[in-house]
């Protein structure tokens, strides 16, 4: 193991990366030692502690030593912390911040607080900034944010004139794949129950339209609903009354749960009468009856990528290469060929 000290400029504050280089380990390992993680071998822990002693490193300066000019942390702006996609993205950001020893703050924005939120994150004490813009509130914060404030956007690509780095999972291709799966099974068209954040240009709805257009299939009017399962149930009731509905793409797995229950209560079998595809692959979707066909989304990976991009933006380093796990259709039991194939 290399234990030679890394050169530190005279008068400079030693950083967590200086300690890592001196100890011959990764900076994540140094963070684990500082946080007294039991996952570090005794010999490695001893080497890290020796490097800390030699360099005079002070753990409470870890974030400052990363070179932050505005502050010693990263702030996340989000309109929700409980919905699956938001919560998993936050989880990824938190994991990356904890590994790097960087303080993390969360600012929840409500409809009447957009300007107050902008004022809060414009203060230098807010540090680096990640805006989760999965919905209109997040996008409103972006539009009101002064251009000189560095910010990373977790969302679909934003307008170029906003001058922001946007990192997104390819929902459009994933939704197209899910729709094509249903068409390939023999369904004449696919109906769509959309989540509130979707619009005509949103990835999930756009991908659904792409696939139907490419197949020259009828494009039904999408049904909108709220984030709550009750409104998804109501949308499912409407679709259950239409005998021509044989396949439904749902905006997320919670929506699929509400639609599935409405079909069940209407005496419709899934997938015998109607096939259902969800989105997100929430924990437990594989254990439904029938197990849900859905799209797996790496929200935690998205969060980690946003954190590292925010640090790079803040300190003026080149943006790191982004490598996200692409969304993937997970085929289970809730999809099947239509019981009565359409005549060609």
Secondary structure, 3 states (H helix, E strand, C coil): CCCCCCCCCCCCCCCHHHHHHHHCCCHHHHHHHHCCCCCCCHHHHHHHHHHHHHHCCCHHHHHHHCCCCCCCEEEEEECCCCCHHHHHHHHHHHHHHHHHCCEEEEEECCHHHHHHHHHHHHCHHHCEEEEECCCHHHHHHHHHCCCCCCCEEECCCCCHHHCCEEECCCHHHHHHHHHHHHHHCCCCCCEEEECCCCCCCCHHHHHHHHHHHHCCCCCCCCEECCCCHHHHHHHHHHHHCCCCCCEEEECCHHHHHHHHHHHHHCCCCCCCCCEEECCECCCCHHHCCCCCEEEECCHHHHHHHHHHHHHHHHHCCCCCCCCCCCCEEECCCCCCCCCCCCCC
